Amino acid sequence: MSTPVPADAGPLLKTFKRLPLDIARAEDVVVHDVEGRKYLDFYAGHAVASTGHCHPRVVRAIQDQAAKLIFYSNVAGLRLRDEAAALLVSKAPPGFAQALFANSGAEANENALKMAPRHTGRSAVVAME
């Protein structure tokens, strides 16, 4: 039996306690709310905004890439992805010869659990939270 959803809950599932902010736009290290107030942003968006918001070089690179190809799965070759992996591996410590690009922490953990037996030769994995 499912729990009824309150009528005032809205369409977005509430999975996190939300800040009392309604962000409208951002630039560099500042976010602006819908009322026009400015806030210094210490969050960096799950590490996807480490260069700040709307950095011109990042915006240009995204626009250039989006005009060519927005996304394609790992099931097909993609030269740009191969070049990014090679650059990442070249900067890694010795012993790290390959990279895996994941969409989320859950996907990264899932793949780590799949790869552990292969690389350790063991038949079981213990995972804890």
C-alpha positions as CSV (number, residue, x, y, z in Angstrom):
1,M,0.0,0.0,0.0
2,S,1.5,3.4,-1.0
3,T,1.5,6.5,1.1
4,P,-0.6,9.3,-0.3
5,V,1.3,12.3,-1.6
6,P,0.1,15.6,0.0
7,A,-1.8,17.9,-2.4
8,D,0.7,20.7,-1.8
9,A,3.8,18.6,-2.4
10,G,4.4,19.7,-6.0
11,P,5.8,17.7,-8.8
12,L,9.4,17.5,-7.7
13,L,10.2,14.7,-5.3
14,K,11.8,16.2,-2.1
15,T,15.0,14.1,-1.5
16,F,17.1,16.8,0.1
17,K,16.5,19.6,2.6
18,R,16.4,22.6,0.4
19,L,18.0,25.9,1.0
20,P,15.7,28.9,1.2
21,L,17.0,30.1,-2.2
22,D,15.5,30.3,-5.7
23,I,18.5,30.6,-8.0
24,A,17.9,32.4,-11.3
25,R,21.4,32.8,-12.7
26,A,25.1,32.7,-11.9
27,E,28.4,34.1,-13.0
28,D,31.9,33.3,-11.8
29,V,31.6,32.6,-8.0
30,V,28.3,34.5,-7.5
31,V,24.8,33.2,-7.8
32,H,21.8,35.5,-8.0
33,D,18.3,34.6,-6.7
34,V,15.0,35.6,-8.4
35,E,14.8,38.6,-6.1
36,G,18.1,39.9,-7.4
37,R,20.1,39.1,-4.2
38,K,23.7,38.0,-4.7
39,Y,25.4,35.1,-2.8
40,L,29.0,33.9,-2.8
41,D,28.8,30.3,-4.1
42,F,30.9,27.9,-2.1
43,Y,29.1,24.9,-3.6
44,A,30.5,24.4,-7.1
45,G,27.7,22.1,-8.2
46,H,28.9,18.6,-7.4
47,A,32.3,19.6,-8.8
48,V,30.9,20.4,-12.2
49,A,31.4,24.2,-11.8
50,S,35.0,24.2,-10.5
51,T,36.0,27.0,-13.0
52,G,33.1,29.1,-11.7
53,H,29.8,29.7,-13.3
54,C,29.6,30.7,-17.0
55,H,33.3,31.0,-17.5
56,P,33.6,32.2,-21.1
57,R,36.1,29.5,-22.2
58,V,33.9,26.8,-20.7
59,V,30.7,28.2,-22.3
60,R,32.5,28.4,-25.7
61,A,33.8,24.8,-25.4
62,I,30.3,23.6,-24.5
63,Q,28.8,25.5,-27.4
64,D,31.4,24.2,-29.8
65,Q,31.0,20.6,-28.7
66,A,27.1,20.8,-28.6
67,A,27.2,21.9,-32.2
68,K,29.0,18.7,-33.1
69,L,27.7,16.1,-30.7
70,I,26.1,16.4,-27.3
71,F,26.5,12.8,-26.1
72,Y,27.1,9.2,-27.2
73,S,27.4,6.1,-25.1
74,N,30.6,4.2,-24.4
75,V,29.3,1.5,-26.7
76,A,30.8,3.4,-29.6
77,G,34.2,5.0,-30.2
78,L,34.5,8.7,-29.6
79,R,37.9,10.2,-30.3
80,L,37.4,13.2,-27.9
81,R,36.6,10.8,-25.1
82,D,39.7,8.7,-25.9
83,E,41.9,11.9,-25.9
84,A,40.4,13.0,-22.5
85,A,41.1,9.5,-21.0
86,A,44.7,9.6,-22.4
87,L,45.3,13.0,-20.9
88,L,43.8,12.0,-17.5
89,V,46.0,8.8,-17.4
90,S,49.1,10.8,-18.3
91,K,48.6,12.9,-15.2
92,A,47.8,10.0,-12.9
93,P,50.3,8.3,-10.6
94,P,52.2,5.2,-11.9
95,G,50.0,2.1,-12.2
96,F,46.9,3.9,-13.4
97,A,46.8,3.0,-17.1
98,Q,43.1,3.4,-17.9
99,A,40.2,5.7,-17.0
100,L,36.5,5.2,-16.6
101,F,34.1,8.1,-17.1
102,A,31.0,7.6,-15.0
103,N,27.7,9.6,-14.8
104,S,27.3,9.4,-11.1
105,G,28.8,8.1,-7.9
106,A,26.3,5.2,-8.0
107,E,27.6,4.2,-11.5
108,A,31.2,4.6,-10.3
109,N,30.6,2.3,-7.3
110,E,28.8,-0.2,-9.5
111,N,31.7,-0.4,-11.9
112,A,34.2,-0.6,-9.0
113,L,32.3,-3.6,-7.6
114,K,32.4,-5.3,-11.0
115,M,36.1,-4.6,-11.6
116,A,37.3,-5.6,-8.1
117,P,37.0,-9.4,-8.6
118,R,38.6,-9.1,-12.1
119,H,41.6,-7.2,-10.8
120,T,42.1,-9.0,-7.5
121,G,41.4,-12.6,-8.7
122,R,39.0,-13.0,-5.8
123,S,35.5,-14.3,-6.3
124,A,33.6,-12.2,-3.8
125,V,33.3,-8.5,-2.9
126,V,32.2,-7.1,0.4
127,A,30.6,-3.6,0.2
128,M,29.6,-1.5,3.2
129,E,27.9,1.8,3.7
